[in-house]
Each structure stands twice: as structure tokens, then as C-alpha cells.
């Protein structure tokens, strides 16, 4: 799957939307709605099975004056999950999941991208069925009742911050992955969430040149960017690729 992303101006006219409908196969209503919903921010316009088709639509959108580019359906970037870190003397030193140590200058960090990852899980349980009274009376000497499978859906959420610095892989600071410790033997906060809030504050205070982007902390914003056909819990990496493209780290290989 290949996606055409756009960052339309808020004042895009209906003529632009109508032309996009012709290019993409969307209805005029869908194209107009998509431009209105995006309102100047980046987002997915349409999906295509063939790369060449997506590239042709992106090129045509650019000729209409729209910033447009192609994104893979499963964008990839090199990420390292941070376990421990220390900030000292203008340097951020992290220990990642395989024990490797990486160091970056805090003044070189370009983007801190905060988000919330949703995961849906289907769980099955069995409840004992209650036999009908009349049937139970007629079934003397026979075992009645049994179990009925019951499906339930559970949602989990995890906050994270992605740190982007030139020449380094993307560093992932996540609530459930960090090994928290308090400096100077001070006690930790009572919850992981509270401890992670402290970590985020430390990163923002140290990386003063970095742009802070927290749009992906809201599920509604994720849905707005991804559009009606891509579910946030399955396609969050697409939204991440849209937001970090302008710092030159996740440019699509097709462009």
C-alpha cells in the first residue's frame, strides 16, 4: 500500500478539491471534506495499491500548488528503545535495549515528538449458561447447561516521546520501557505515569533547540491525520512519518 499525503492551505478552494476528486477517485464530497478537515496540517489524502499511481497523483497535486508526497503504508525508521539515560554537560547519554550506549548533544536535537499509542486486544472468556427451567425439568437424569464463549475488547495506552537528532537513530522514550531512577537518592514518584512526566520535562528543559510536537497525544488528531480508512491503533507510524518529514529524517524513498 502507498499513501499520498498532503498539507493543504486552509484557504484551498473547491476547484482544488474537485480536481483532487478526479485524480484520486474520491467523491467530490469526500475530497472537499478531507481538505476542510486537514485545514493546513499534514494528512493522508488517499491510498493506492501501486506506487506509480501514488507518485502520479502526488505530482499532480503539487501542480495544483499543494505540498504532496508519497508515504509507504508501513514506513520504517531505525529506532532504539531507551532503558536508562542521563543528561550532563550539554550531552544526553542513553543506554538502549541491547545495552549499547549512545550520546547526543542536547543542542543538536531537532524534534521531540510526543504521542500516545493505542492497542486493542480481543479476549475470550467462558460463562456458564443457565438452562431454561422447562427444559431442565424435562431433562431429568441428564446434564443440562454448559458454557458460552464471550468476547470482550480491551484497550491499552502507552505514552512515548521520540527524539530526533542528526546522525543518530530515533530514540524512543516510553512509559513502560524506561528504568526509572531518582537523582540524589530522592524517592520516585508514585506511578510510572508521574515518573514519565518528569522525564519529559527533563528532555524539554535540556533540548532547548528542539521543536516540541504533541499532536499525536490525542486520538482525534491521529484520526484526523490518517483519514477515515486508516485506524490509529494500526497505522500510528504513518502519522509519525507525516510529522517528522520536514526535518529530513523520514523522506519516502520513492521521492
N, C-alpha and C positions, 0 to 999 in steps of 0.2 A: 504494500500500500504506500502511496505517495500523496503528500498533502500540499496544497497550495495555501500559503499563509499570506496575509496582507495586513497592513497597518494604515487603514483609510483615514483621511482627514474627516473631522466632524462635519464639514460642510459639503461632503460629496453629494452631487445632485442625483436625481432619479435617472438621468440619462446614463450615468456611470453604472448604476445598479442594473438597469435594463440590459446594458451591453455585457455585464458580468453574467447575467442570467443566460444570455445567448451563448457565451463561451463555456459555461460550466454545465449547462443542462438543468440548473435550478429554475424554479418558477420565479417570475418577476417578484412576487410577494416574498419568497424566501430570500432572494438576493437583496431586496430593499431592507428587509428586516435584519439581515446579517450586517449590513453596513451601519444601520442605526444602532444595533446592539454593541458593536465594537467601538464606535464613536471615537476613533483616534488611536485606540490601543491595538496591539497585535492580536491576531486570532486566525483560526483556520477558516478558510473560505469554502473549500470543497476537497473531497478525497477522490483519488484516481488509482486504478489498478496498474496503469502503465506510466513509467517515468516520462517518456517522451510527451505524452498527453499533458501531464502536470507541468512540464517545462514550458510547453507551448502556451498554456493558459497563464502561467506566471509572466511570460514575456509579453503577452497581450495586455495583461493588467498593468504592467509597467508602462506600456504605450498609452494607457489611459491616465497616467500620472499617479498611479498607486504604487507605493512600495510593496513589492511582492517577491516571494522566494519559495523554493521547494524544500520541504522537510520530509525526511523518511518517516514512515509510520512507526518505526522503532528506532528513534535516534539513539546514538551511542556516544558516550564520552567516558574518558578514563577517570574513575572516581576511586578515592581511598577513604575508608571509614575511619574516623579518628577515635582512638580509645582514650588517650591522655594528651594533654597539651600544657605548655607554659608560655607566658608572654613576658619577655625580659629584654631590656636594652634595645627596643625597636625591632625585635625579632619574635616571630611565632614559631615555636618548635613543637611538632606533633609526633606522637607515636601512633602508627596506623595498625590495622587489624592483623598484619603479619609480623608485627614487631619492628618494622622499618621506621627509622626516624627521618623526618623531613623538616626543613627550615625555610621560612619565607620572611622577607622584610615586611613589616606591617604597612609601611608606606607604599608598597607595591601592590597591595591587594586592591583589585578594581571593583569587585562586586560581592556583596553579601546578600544572598537570595534566600529568604525565609519562606517556608511553606508548611503545609500540613498534609500528610499522606494518609488517605483513607483506604482501608482494606475491608472487603466484605467476605464473610465466611458463612457457609451453609453447614448447619449442624443438624444431625438426626438423633432423635430420641424415641423411646417407645413408651406409650401409655397403655395401661391395662384397659381393655374395652369392658364396658358394663353390659351384660346380657339383657335383652328385653325380658320383662317379667313373665309374659305369657310363654315365650319360648323357653325360659328357664323352667317353668313348671311342667312343660311338655317334654322336657329333656331329662326326666328323672333317670338317674343312673348313668348319664353321660356328662362329660366335662363341657362346660359352656364358658363363653367369654374368650379372652385372648389378649393380644397386644396390637396396637395400631401405630404404625410409624408416623412421627410428627416432625415436620421440617421447620426449623427456625433460622433466621438470619441474624448474625452478629456483626457489628461494625467496630473496627479498631481504628484509632487515630494516633499518629506519631508526628510530633513537631520536629523540624530539621532546619538547619541553615547550611547552604552550600557556599563555600568560599572559593573565589576565583582569583588567581594570581598568575601573571605571565610566567611561563616556563615550568609550571607545576601542574600535577593532576588536580582535578576538582576535589576539594576536601569536604567530607560530609560530617557535620556535627549533628547528631541525632539524640533525642531524649534517651532512647533505650540502648544506645551503643557506648556512650561515654562512661568512663570510670571516674566518678566524681570524687574530688578531694578538696578540702578547705585549707587555704594557706594559714600559716601561723597557728596550726592546731585548733583553729576555731571550729565549732560544730557545723555540720552540714545542715542545710535546710531540711524540712520535714519530708518533702516529696521530691521525686525526680523532676516534676514539672517546675517546681520552685528553683531547684538547683540549675536546671537548664536555662531558666530566665536569667540567672546570674551569669552563666557562660555567655549568653547572647549579649548581655550588657558589656561584659569584658571585651568581646570581639569588636563591638561597635565603638567603644571608647579607644581601643588600640588602633583600629584601622580607620583613621580619620579621613583618608582619601577615598575610601570605598563608597560606592553607591549602595544604599540600602533599599531593597525591594521586598515588600511583604505582601504583595497582591495574592500570592498563592496560599496565604493562610486562610482564605475564605473559599468555601466550596462553591459559592455562587460565582466568584471571579474565575475559578477554574472552569466551570461550566460555560461561562460567557466566552472565554478564550477558545475553548475546544469545540464549541458548537453543539448542535442537537444530536449528532450521530456518534460522538466520542465520549465515553464515560470517564469522568475524572479518576475513578479508582483504578482504571486500567491504562489510562493514557496521560498520567501526570508528567511523564518525561517529555511528552510533546510540548506541554505548556512551559516546562523549564527551558526547552530548546528555543522557544519563541522569545523568552525574556532575556536569555543570555547571548542571543545572536549579535547584538550590537556592540559587544565588547570583543568580538572576533574569535571566540573560542569554539562555537558550535555551528560554524557555517557549513551548510549542506555540501557534500562532496560533488553534487551534480552542478553546482553553480560556480 
